[in-house]
Amino acid sequence: MALERIRDLLSGLASTEETRLPTERALSERLEVSRSAVRRALEVLEAEGVVWRRQGSGTYTGRRPVPTATDAGDPLITAADFMEIMEVRLRIEPPLTQLAALRAQPEEIARMREHLARINQTADADARELWDGALHRQIASSARNRLFLGLFDIVNRIRQDDSWRSVRERARTLANSRETTRGQHETIIDAIEARDPARAGEAMREHLLLIQEILIRQTSLEPALESVAAALAHPVPIDRPASRTEPA
């Protein structure tokens, strides 16, 4: 995934004197992803304050990104199922949201609202998932607990894998839940801004429970839908009994 691969690249650059990133085209070729994927990832990183751009000059690294505990190809990504991911998220993100309600700075809350606006405005499914992840990470970062953030990044890296993003997007489409999740995100941010940790944590818990329910429906419906589609594509001929002629 472009976003996580560029995060890895930034982690390497942070230990050298080099601060300027390669061009979008060079990054696309180096990471073997599309230029549009690179562009979307850089937009998210710029909104997070990890990189910054100078018109006509290029993209530069900002503060060093928080390193994650997994590497590309980690078996966690392929071995974990969505129930494991949601179980961990339900135990990590509500407490992080409570801490964010106590510690988030006004500019961080403003970035949360900017990320939410991006989610609501974009028609691109991949971009929507990236901004959704950026919103949740901004909340986690605002908690100001590096160990907690490291745990969050492990889980977030798994859920940002292409296969997981695809499952979530299909689930949201089938459930027609975008309006509901938008309202839940607004409630979470409002509670953080109101410095109400109990309400913020509960709002995040309700949001994650909805996502979990949607994913359960998706995974239970898919085999049935695939069977129906296969039956429609290859109908089995029905043997009809031969008509009998009654003797005169």
Secondary structure, 3 states (H helix, E strand, C coil): CHHHHHHHHHHHHCCCCCCECCCHHHHHHHHCCCHHHHHHHHHHHHHHCCEEEECCCEEEECCCCCCCCCCCCCHHHHHCCHHHHHHHHHHHHHHHHHHHHHHCCHHHHHHHHHHHHHHHHCCCHHHHHHHHHHHHHHHHHHCCCHHHHHHHHHHHHHHCCHHHHHHHHHHHHHHCCHHHHHHHHHHHHHHHHCCCHHHHHHHHHHHHHHHHHHHHHHHHHHHHHHHHHHHHHCCCCCCCCCCCCCCC
